[in-house]
């Protein structure tokens, strides 16, 4: 059984874990990123909309909102530093009827409270200029590659099977293959499985369940194009279905929002098209002539009666939980990493040096559309498990 020591172990190779590793590398702290699966960004971080939100509609004052707003302020500079392609296409909400118009006016007022640039037009529609789209898989890989160039290490197929106090202080981490690591600190960024990881430490700060969101991918009809994100007017039933362009020239509509229990079920359910397509066509009628190419599902790590649980472990000194980071995790990741880095420094686990720009890594995301990658991975896993 091999045992080794690391400065900070970041557990989970999604956007939050990779962002934390990158932030530490920028401040001169080497981290070891442990990903249980065969690749980075194969879970919620690679099966979402790829939209980077501004926080215009977020509840003022909440931690989630503060982190989204901070990320939006950092976005242009840091994503440029990462070499990630971001298209600031903006978003629009168009009301249908007086009740929806009132709702849009309330969103405009909320945007003003949050300091987000949003403009009401004469027809009652709301334009939010800062909303953007990116390739979320390329984003995750750019964070990881940049972190590695800054001194971090990334290990795949490194599933954690145990957490405990290390003799002399810090966190002892046991991997499934029997290897043991000792870290001065550890950060739980395990997404859907953050609650299971916390239970290894002897606590359960939040219970995580999968909120399934399904998307349809279209090839636009000849002559059709979409140059902005079309957002629905929210209702008591939720935020609803949106329609947005992808960087590779497709249009995507969704998501659904299904409360589920099975964290392994990444399937697109039989009624997904029915739930999405009519709503999407009402927002963008030209979709009626578009070709439906594909569909995919993402499982968002939602918390039972909790959201954005970012706190020190009460049971295991040196462990920080970053859990219940739901669908806005991509949007908030740049600020989450700052927040967690400051927590690590506050508890004395690391000494943060001056922030430095890291070298830009060459593009490292796998070939093919990002919206196919996670879906195919989970479909292959399901097929293999049924044999």
TILO-135426 format. One line per 8 residues: number of its first residue (from 0); their letters; for each residue x, y, z of C-alpha. Coordinates in Angstrom, 3 decimals, padded with zeros to 6 digits, m for minus. Layout:
BEGIN
NUM> a> X,Y,Z; ...
! end
This chain:
BEGIN
0> xxxxxxxx> 000.000,000.000,000.000; 001.554,003.268,m001.157; 001.252,006.416,000.949; 002.146,009.952,m000.082; 001.661,013.536,001.087; 000.067,016.443,m000.776; m000.685,020.035,000.078; m004.375,020.219,m000.876
8> xxxxxxxx> m006.480,017.403,m002.279; m009.395,018.586,m004.403; m011.918,015.789,m004.814; m014.022,016.000,m007.958; m013.043,016.838,m011.538; m016.004,018.959,m012.556; m015.975,022.682,m013.139; m015.854,023.556,m009.427
16> xxxxxxxx> m013.030,021.174,m008.561; m010.979,022.212,m011.587; m011.606,025.884,m010.817; m010.407,025.450,m007.231; m007.253,023.661,m008.402; m006.638,026.441,m010.928; m007.111,029.184,m008.344; m004.633,027.522,m005.990
24> xxxxxxxx> m002.099,027.158,m008.806; m002.462,030.876,m009.571; m001.534,031.593,m005.951; 001.454,029.248,m005.908; m000.205,026.354,m004.067; 000.132,022.904,m005.584; m003.031,020.808,m005.487; m003.830,017.223,m006.330
32> xxxxxxxx> m007.126,016.872,m008.199; m008.762,013.464,m007.730; m011.463,012.476,m010.232; m013.277,009.181,m009.733; m014.166,008.754,m013.398; m012.144,008.240,m016.568; m012.306,011.882,m017.646; m012.956,015.418,m016.468
40> xxxxxxxx> m016.339,017.095,m016.851; m018.273,013.896,m017.511; m021.061,014.649,m015.047; m023.139,017.804,m014.524; m020.314,020.065,m015.732; m020.411,018.499,m019.190; m024.167,018.057,m019.576; m025.690,021.479,m019.063
48> xxxxxxxx> m026.543,024.484,m021.230; m023.074,026.037,m021.386; m024.695,029.379,m020.508; m022.771,031.803,m018.302; m025.347,033.797,m016.381; m025.030,037.328,m015.035; m027.195,036.921,m011.934; m029.850,039.346,m013.165
56> xxxxxxxx> m032.626,037.100,m011.842; m030.889,035.790,m008.710; m032.154,036.576,m005.222; m030.235,039.589,m003.893; m027.882,038.960,m001.003; m027.695,035.165,m001.161; m024.302,033.457,m001.345; m025.149,031.977,m004.742
64> xxxxxxxx> m026.019,035.441,m006.063; m022.883,037.060,m004.678; m020.722,034.392,m006.273; m022.449,034.649,m009.661; m022.067,038.435,m009.651; m018.396,038.195,m008.701; m017.788,035.600,m011.413; m019.444,037.824,m013.999
72> xxxxxxxx> m017.041,040.616,m013.041; m014.047,038.289,m013.439; m015.268,036.525,m016.564; m013.830,038.456,m019.508; m010.328,038.713,m018.066; m009.951,035.216,m016.647; m011.620,033.292,m019.459; m009.416,035.204,m021.863
80> xxxxxxxx> m006.441,034.138,m019.759; m007.636,030.539,m020.023; m008.011,030.773,m023.785; m011.677,029.742,m023.600; m014.020,030.900,m026.355; m016.959,032.810,m024.881; m019.675,034.437,m026.950; m021.345,037.351,m025.184
88> xxxxxxxx> m024.553,037.082,m027.167; m026.920,038.439,m024.529; m030.354,037.152,m023.604; m033.918,038.334,m024.067; m037.203,037.704,m022.285; m040.400,038.509,m024.205; m043.636,038.716,m022.195; m046.941,037.437,m023.534
96> xxxxxxxx> m049.731,039.380,m021.849; m050.020,041.751,m018.926; m049.178,039.305,m016.146; m045.933,038.281,m017.820; m045.103,041.923,m018.518; m045.369,042.642,m014.810; m043.088,039.687,m014.094; m040.498,040.969,m016.574
104> xxxxxxxx> m040.612,044.436,m015.020; m039.945,042.818,m011.637; m036.939,041.009,m013.126; m035.626,044.299,m014.494; m035.890,045.792,m011.010; m034.114,042.744,m009.566; m031.320,043.169,m012.125; m030.886,046.788,m011.016
112> xxxxxxxx> m030.635,045.706,m007.375; m027.914,043.227,m008.370; m026.088,045.822,m010.477; m026.618,043.889,m013.724; m027.042,045.707,m017.032; m030.557,044.919,m018.260; m032.731,047.104,m020.489; m036.519,047.134,m020.840
120> xxxxxxxx> m037.683,047.780,m024.405; m040.876,049.496,m025.464; m042.535,046.161,m026.245; m041.957,045.014,m022.667; m039.078,042.666,m023.478; m035.967,042.598,m021.312; m032.491,042.475,m022.837; m029.609,041.271,m020.636
128> xxxxxxxx> m026.402,042.048,m022.512; m023.913,040.149,m020.369; m025.401,036.657,m020.718; m022.970,034.432,m022.620; m022.416,030.939,m023.993; m019.357,028.738,m023.967; m018.257,025.144,m024.420; m018.431,023.871,m020.818
136> xxxxxxxx> m016.195,020.869,m021.499; m013.501,023.067,m023.043; m013.857,025.339,m020.015; m013.322,022.479,m017.545; m010.310,021.179,m019.478; m008.772,024.646,m019.777; m008.987,025.089,m016.003; m007.376,021.700,m015.424
144> xxxxxxxx> m004.632,022.186,m018.009; m003.851,025.648,m016.686; m003.692,024.275,m013.152; m001.259,021.577,m014.272; 000.967,024.169,m015.918; 000.927,025.978,m012.564; 002.061,022.903,m010.638; m001.148,020.993,m009.883
152> xxxxxxxx> m001.498,017.281,m010.558; m004.607,015.590,m011.949; m005.435,011.935,m011.418; m008.298,010.119,m013.133; m009.930,006.877,m011.989; m008.999,007.935,m008.453; m012.127,007.145,m006.467; m012.021,008.107,m002.790
160> xxxxxxxx> m013.232,005.349,m000.451; m012.422,006.832,002.942; m011.657,010.069,004.805; m010.282,010.407,008.336; m007.972,012.489,010.488; m004.316,011.992,009.639; m001.804,011.396,012.440; m000.179,014.726,013.175
168> xxxxxxxx> m002.945,016.722,011.520; m004.548,017.058,008.132; m006.769,014.659,006.239; m006.059,011.018,005.454; m007.572,009.979,002.128; m007.974,006.365,001.139; m008.474,005.500,m002.513; m010.384,002.506,m003.805
176> xxxxxxxx> m007.173,000.816,m004.982; m005.790,000.871,m001.439; m003.478,003.859,m001.831; m003.447,006.318,001.038; m002.749,010.037,000.813; m002.172,012.614,003.502; m003.217,016.185,002.739; m002.932,019.323,004.821
184> xxxxxxxx> m006.463,020.073,003.596; m009.086,018.542,001.342; m011.935,020.108,m000.618; m015.069,018.097,m001.316; m016.204,019.092,m004.830; m017.804,015.744,m005.609; m021.030,017.089,m007.117; m023.781,014.476,m007.048
192> xxxxxxxx> m021.752,012.437,m004.574; m020.681,015.246,m002.230; m023.051,013.924,000.444; m021.573,010.428,000.200; m018.095,011.901,000.598; m019.229,013.883,003.627; m020.608,010.712,005.190; m017.136,009.192,004.922
200> xxxxxxxx> m015.999,012.012,007.205; m018.806,011.252,009.657; m021.367,013.917,008.806; m024.061,014.894,006.340; m024.285,018.680,005.945; m026.713,018.283,003.048; m028.480,015.511,001.167; m027.950,015.641,m002.593
208> xxxxxxxx> m030.499,014.443,m005.113; m030.326,014.544,m008.914; m032.523,017.112,m010.654; m032.678,015.874,m014.217; m032.616,018.436,m017.019; m033.064,017.229,m020.608; m032.167,019.156,m023.742; m032.921,018.816,m027.455
216> xxxxxxxx> m030.271,019.715,m030.044; m031.380,021.050,m033.452; m029.719,021.821,m036.755; m031.253,025.145,m037.849; m033.252,025.289,m041.058; m031.599,026.982,m044.039; m031.572,030.727,m043.544; m032.412,030.556,m039.852
224> xxxxxxxx> m030.080,031.745,m037.137; m030.278,032.638,m033.480; m028.014,035.369,m032.204; m029.140,035.555,m028.577; m030.414,033.400,m025.734; m034.205,033.307,m025.524; m035.324,033.037,m021.925; m038.883,032.245,m020.823
232> xxxxxxxx> m040.699,034.407,m018.337; m040.526,032.473,m015.054; m043.702,031.334,m013.347; m044.657,029.514,m010.159; m043.815,026.296,m012.062; m040.159,027.297,m012.442; m037.880,029.003,m014.935; m039.092,026.922,m017.861
240> xxxxxxxx> m037.648,026.022,m021.259; m035.135,028.270,m023.003; m033.694,028.285,m026.528; m030.088,029.196,m027.172; m027.345,028.949,m029.782; m024.288,026.778,m029.304; m020.787,027.747,m030.335; m020.808,025.028,m033.008
248> xxxxxxxx> m023.800,026.469,m034.877; m026.612,024.379,m033.411; m029.661,025.413,m031.416; m030.489,023.810,m028.102; m033.802,023.853,m026.243; m034.510,022.835,m022.661; m034.213,021.916,m019.912; m036.846,019.882,m018.228
256> xxxxxxxx> m036.710,019.791,m014.420; m037.441,016.396,m012.921; m036.878,015.528,m009.284; m035.223,012.103,m009.267; m033.460,009.734,m006.859; m031.211,007.590,m009.091; m027.848,009.309,m009.484; m026.913,006.884,m012.263
264> xxxxxxxx> m029.896,007.495,m014.548; m028.699,009.893,m017.250; m031.315,008.752,m019.756; m033.492,011.066,m021.810; m037.007,010.051,m020.860; m039.651,009.202,m023.445; m041.727,012.361,m022.980; m038.800,014.837,m023.046
272> xxxxxxxx> m039.522,015.989,m026.592; m043.178,016.541,m025.745; m042.262,018.609,m022.685; m039.750,020.789,m024.531; m040.579,021.193,m028.193; m043.875,023.119,m028.151; m042.572,025.561,m025.556; m039.377,026.074,m027.546
280> xxxxxxxx> m041.265,026.674,m030.810; m043.445,029.272,m029.129; m040.272,031.212,m028.361; m038.549,030.557,m031.703; m041.113,029.474,m034.341; m038.406,028.612,m036.905; m037.587,025.526,m034.825; m040.581,023.910,m036.515
288> xxxxxxxx> m038.421,023.620,m039.661; m035.224,022.621,m037.834; m033.864,019.079,m037.758; m033.788,017.365,m034.383; m030.290,015.892,m034.145; m029.844,014.662,m030.631; m030.937,014.862,m027.015; m029.030,014.698,m023.769
296> xxxxxxxx> m029.722,014.813,m020.043; m027.802,016.310,m017.161; m028.193,015.562,m013.458; m027.836,018.702,m011.400; m026.652,018.161,m007.794; m029.541,019.782,m005.918; m029.664,019.955,m002.128; m032.581,018.937,000.053
304> xxxxxxxx> m033.699,022.273,001.531; m030.230,023.698,000.918; m028.283,025.426,m001.819; m024.606,026.385,m002.146; m023.348,024.663,000.991; m019.753,025.897,001.225; m018.465,025.326,004.735; m015.800,023.792,006.946
312> xxxxxxxx> m016.438,020.237,008.029; m017.718,019.974,011.584; m016.417,016.429,011.909; m013.027,016.417,010.187; m010.535,019.230,010.612; m008.993,020.328,007.321; m011.974,019.349,005.130; m014.124,021.878,003.282
320> xxxxxxxx> m017.428,020.936,001.685; m018.526,022.578,m001.574; m021.893,020.932,m002.104; m025.356,021.486,m003.588; m023.867,023.681,m006.307; m026.827,023.391,m008.650; m027.251,024.517,m012.256; m025.477,027.851,m011.755
328> xxxxxxxx> m022.162,026.206,m010.880; m020.662,026.939,m014.290; m021.620,030.602,m013.925; m020.334,030.950,m010.358; m017.184,028.821,m010.609; m014.652,031.639,m010.897; m015.835,033.152,m007.631; m016.350,029.820,m005.860
336> xxxxxxxx> m012.662,029.133,m006.378; m011.712,032.481,m004.787; m014.044,031.833,m001.871; m012.642,028.355,m001.199; m009.023,029.511,m001.566; m009.675,032.185,001.077; m011.216,029.565,003.389; m008.144,027.343,003.017
344> xxxxxxxx> m005.889,030.267,003.883; m008.100,031.285,006.814; m007.846,027.859,008.414; m004.059,027.944,007.980; m003.850,025.063,005.523; m002.105,027.101,002.824; m000.225,030.354,002.367; m001.522,032.119,m000.714
352> xxxxxxxx> 001.069,033.905,m002.809; 000.384,036.822,m005.118; m001.968,035.969,m007.962; m000.143,035.210,m011.193; m001.315,034.561,m014.720; m000.689,030.964,m015.737; 000.424,029.909,m019.220; m002.407,029.283,m021.657
360> xxxxxxxx> m002.626,025.584,m022.390; m003.331,024.378,m025.914; m006.945,023.259,m026.436; m007.344,019.983,m024.575; m011.019,019.025,m024.711; m011.841,015.811,m026.554; m013.013,016.027,m030.173; m016.687,016.171,m031.049
368> xxxxxxxx> m019.525,018.323,m029.709; m019.478,018.778,m025.952; m023.191,018.003,m025.769; m022.553,014.476,m027.081; m019.615,013.552,m024.872; m021.223,013.096,m021.456; m024.393,011.618,m022.935; m022.444,008.964,m024.833
376> xxxxxxxx> m020.275,008.187,m021.823; m023.275,007.539,m019.603; m025.096,005.599,m022.322; m022.049,003.318,m022.691; m021.930,002.863,m018.913; m025.617,001.937,m018.850; m025.178,m000.518,m021.735; m022.186,m002.111,m020.036
384> xxx> m024.048,m002.438,m016.766; m027.000,m004.179,m018.412; m024.931,m006.935,m020.000
! end
